[in-house]
Amino acid sequence: MEEGAVDTGLIKPLADVRELRVGIVGTGFIGRVHARAARVAGVRLAGVAASTPERADAARHELGAARGYGSAEELVGSDEIDVVHICTPNHLHVPLARAAIAAGKHVVCEKPVALDSTAAAALIDAAEAAGVVATVPFVYRYYPTVREARVRVQAAAGPPRLIHGAYLQDWLLDVDDYNWRVESELGGPSRAFADIGSHWCDLVEFVSGQRIVSLVARTSIAHDRRRRSSSASFERAAGDGEVRPVDTEDAALILFETDAGAGGSVVVSQVAAGRKNQLRFEVTTDTETFAFDQEHPDSLRVLRRQGAEVIPRDFTTLAPEAAAYVTLPGGHPQGYHDCFDAFAAETYATIVGAAPEGLPRLEDGLRAVRLTEAVLESARQRAWVEVAP
């Protein structure tokens, strides 16, 4: 390293992963994000599979993959694939992950990893028995300012006393907005919480070091019927399909307690007009509040009785544990893609023998499923419930 240069952590690979052969199952919005992260990490994008062979072939050209597979099952069983990324509708996660693990493949599985905690726990057992790495992309952990918040919370004079925030979107605001996630047979019994509330809970537990142990929840459905369309995530619907009943929630309100006695709340909604992807939280200790907003991720606000401080995302201002995820000098915005790139790089590095701290694994996916089950049970009972440990 030249004199005066800054050690910027993940700008340098954690390990040589160039020989890993990656396959992507599902080539919609999130599948393309996975494919990009794989290319950035330097692995070999060996193949893709989509809903039809024709779509797989088209995606192969668009994404720069070596091959388009005729089916997900063909890709998962191929001897030319080492790591399977599962980016399909939720109901396919378990069978594809189970098949990949049985074939000795490492797995990156989108959340929810399963539609119930029994199936999620069985995947963990299978992965452990097979000796494969299995991770879940809770990628908001990889914002440098989130890592800074975690360092500062752990070093604070007292433990977190209050944790609150929201995750708000509006892409399903109108009755004509549609996506496969609306259909419980494809997306599962929870939509808004399982899809985005799980991200918020993972993030605040990661930052605070505390676990949500009990909660009371209310869920609501803004449109009990929606007009079906073939629109992709975050796209406007055509509004020309059949009208179907809706049985998954558009919003959830949750009040909770943690294992260390902190109280908290979160509002989750996919029908919050004008909010595109606002994930925000505040963690309050005895002397400070740490505030993060994913739509403005290049700064962390630290609030004290005497005033507020803004910590910019920069090599020179962050703790080493956070600066390791800075890939650009301050003033050059980092974003969601950078988080995903870091997550993918750490997954591949773990496969070849590295041990990065904070990598979200199947156990974290199971945690999200158990929180989802608690939210749904509380909403049914209209009562406080315990979260399964």
N, C-alpha and C positions, 0 to 999 in steps of 0.2 A: 504494500500500500504506500502511495506517495505521501511525503510529509505534509501534514495539514489536512489530509483527506479524512472523511467521516466514515466510520464503520456503520453501514446502514442495514445490517441484518439481512433481511430477506431479499435485498438486491442481489446478494450472492446465494446460489443454491445451497440448501441445507445438506444435500447429498446428490450423488449422480444418479438420476432417475431416467436417463435417456433410453435405456433398454426396456423399460416398462411399456407394455402394450395395452392401451386403454380402449374400451368399447362403451359407447353411449347408447342407452336404450331410451328412446323418447327424444324427439327433435323439435319440440315446441320452444316456447320462450326460455324456460329454465334449462332445457337440454342444450340449447345453444350457448348459454352462459357456462355450463359445465365444459363444453367442447372448447370454448375459448380459453378457459383456465387451464385445461390440459395442454393446449398448444403453448401457452405462455410458460408453463412449467417445464417444457422441453421433452415431455414423454411422446411416445408414438401414438397418434390417434389412429388405431388400427381398424376401427369399424364403427358403424352406426346402424341402429335398427329403428324403424318407425312403424306407424300403424299399417302401412302397406309396403310391399317391396318397391313400388314406384316412388313413394315418398322417401324411402331410405336411400334410393339411388340419387334422387335429387339432393337430399341433404348431404350425401357423401361429397358431391361436387362443391356445394356451398361451404361446407365446413372443413374441407381439406382432409377427409378421412380416406384411408386406404381402400376401404370396401364398404358397400352397403349390403347388410344381411337381409335375408328374406323374412325373418321373424326375430322377435326378441329371444325366443328359445334357442334358435340357431346361434345367435351371438353369444348367449350365456354359456352354451356348451362348447364353443369353439376353442380349439387348442391354440389359436392365434391371439387370444385375449388373456391378459393377466388381471386386469382391474375392470369391474363392471360398474358403470354409473347408471343408477336407476332413476329415471326422470319421467315416469309414466303417471297416468292417473293413479290415485291412492290405492284402489282395490287390487292393483297388480304388484304392489311393493313386496308383500310377503312371499307370494309364489316365486317371483323372480329372484328375490334375495336368497330364498331358501335354495333354489336351483343353482345360483351362482356359488354359494358357499359349499354346497355338495360337490360342485365341480372344482373346488379348490381355488376359486377366484376371490380376490379381495373385492370389497364392496363399498361404494359410496351411494347411500340411499337417501333420497329426498324424504322429508317428513310430511305426514306422519309415517314412521317406519312400519306401522301396522295400525289396523283399525280397532284393536283391543290390546290390553296389556299382556294377556296370556300369549298371544302370538308374538308380540315384541320380545318378551322374555325368552321365548323359545328360539328366536333368531340369535340372541346373545349367546345362549348355550351352544347353538350350532357353530357360531363363529369361533368361540373359544375351543371347542372340540376340534375344529378344522385347522386352528392356528392361523387364521386369516385376519387381516385388519379390516374393520368395518366402521365407517365414519358417517356422520350426518351433518349436512351443511348449515349449521347454526353460525352463519358467516359474520353476523354483526359483532361477534366477539373480536373480529380482526381489525376494527377501526383502532388506530393508535390512541385516539382519545378515550375509547372504552378501556383499553389496557391501562391508560394513565389513571382513569377513575378507579379502576380495581386496585392499583398500587396505592393510591392515596387513601382509599377507604380502609385498606388493610393497615395502613400506618396511622390512621386517625386516632385521636385521643380516646374516643369511646366507640362502641359498636354502632352500627346503623339502628336508628330508632323508628324511622319512617321511610317507606319506599312507595313511590307512586308514579303514575304516568299514564300513557296511552299509546295505542297503535291504531292509527286511523287511515282509511282509504275510502275512495268514492267510486271505484270502478264498477261496482254493482249497484249504483245508486238508483237507477231507473228500472221499471218493470220490464223493459225490453233488453236490459243487460243480462247476459247469460254466459255460462261456462260450465264445463262438465263438473266442476266442484259443487255446483248447486244440487246435483243429483246425489242423494245419499248412498245409492248403490254403487256409485263410482268414487265419491269423495269421502264417504264415511258419515257417521252420525253427527259430527260437528264440522262446521265450515269456518266461520270467522275465527273462533278461538283456536281450532286445530291448525289453521293455515297461518295466522299471524300472531295470535295471542301466545302461542307456544314460543315464538321467537322472543317476545317481550319477557316472558317468564324465564326462559333460559338466560337471557342477558342479565336480568337483575339478580338472579341467583349467582351467576358467574362473577358479577362485580361485587356484590355484597358479601359473598361467602356464606349466605344463609339460605335455608330451604323453606319453601312454603309448606306448612304442615296442616293448615285448616283454612277453609274458605266458605264464603257464601256467595252465590252467583245468581244473576238474573239474565236470561237471554231473550232476544226478541227477533221477530221476523217482520221486516218492513213490507215485503210483498209475499203474500201467501200463494201467489201464482206468478209465474214468469213466462215470457214468451221465448221458447227455445230457439237457439240459433247456433251456428257453427263458429261463432267469434272466438278468438284466442284470448288469453289472459290480457287484461288491460286494454282491449280493443272495444270499440263501440259495436254493439250488436246490430244485425240487419233488421231484426224485429219482424220477421216474416214466417216464423215457425209456429208449431202448435203451442198452445198454452198448457203449462204443466204445473201441478201443485208443488209447493216448496215446503220441505220439512227440516231444513237446516238453518241455523241462526244467521242473521245479518249482523247482529251486535251482541256483545256480552258485557255486563258490568260485574266486577268481582271485588270483593273486600276480603282481605286475607291476613293471617298471622304467620310468623316465621318460627323456626325452631329456636331462635335466640330471643324471642319476645317482641320483635318489631311488628308494627302494623303497617298495612299497605292497601293500595287499591289500584285498579287498572280499568280503563275503558277501551274496549276493542270494537271496532266497527269497520265494515266494508261499504257502508252507506253514509259516510260523513262527507257531505258536500264540500268540495274544494280541497279536501285533503288527499293527496296522491299517495304518499307513503311515509306518513309521519310517525316514526317510532321515537318516543321521548320518555325519559325517566329522570327522577330525582331520588337520590339516596342521601338521607340526612343523618348525620352523626351528632354527638353532643355539641360540637363546635362548628361544623361545616355542612353545607349541602353541595353535592356534586350533581350537576345538571347536564344531560346529554340529549341532543336532538339529531336524529339520523339525517334529516334534511339539511342540517348545517353541521356536518361531522368534523370540520377542520378546527373546531375549538371546543374546549370543555370549560363550563362555567363553574367557578368555585365561589359559593356564597357564604359570607360570614356576617355576624352581627354588625361588624364595623364597616362592611361594604362588600363589593363583589370583585372578583378577579377573573379575567379571561385567559385561559391557557391555550396558546395557539399550537396547532399540530406542526412541529418542527423538530429537527434533529437536536437542536440546542436547548429546547425547553422541556422535553419529556424525559421521564425516567428511562433507563436502559431497556427495561422490559417492554416499554411502549415504543421507544424510538426504533426498536428492531423491526417494527412494521411500517416505518416511514419509508416510502419509496421515492418521494419527490421533496425538494426543498420547500419550506414554508411559503405560502402564497400560491403554490401550484396545486390545485384541488385534487385530493384523492377521493375515491368513492367506492361504490358497491362492487364494481369489477375488481378493484384492488383487494378488497376483503376476500372475494371468492378466489382470486389468484393465490393469496396467502394460504387459505384453507386447503386448496388443492395441492399446493407445493408441500405443505406439512403432511398431508395424507400420503403422498407418494414417498416422501422422505421417511416416514414411519415404516412403510412397507419394506424399504431397503435398509432399515436398521436404526434410524434416528429416533429420538424420543422428545419431541417438542412438547412444551407444557401448555395445556389449555386446548388441545385438539378435541373437538366434540365427537364422541363415539356413539355406538349403538346404545350404551347405557343412558346417554343423554336423550336419545330418541325415546327410550322406554319411559324416562322421567316425564317427557312431554305428553306421552299417551296417558300416563296416570293422572297428570294434572287435568287433561281434557276430560277423562272419565269423572273426576271429582267435580268439575264445573257442570257437566251435564246432569250428574246425580243431584247436586245441590239445586240446580234450576228445577228439576222434577219435584224434589221434596220441598222446595222453598224453605231450606234450612241450612245451617252450618253442617259441613261434612269434613271428615278427616281425609287427607291425601295419603294414599298408600305409600309406605316408605320404599 
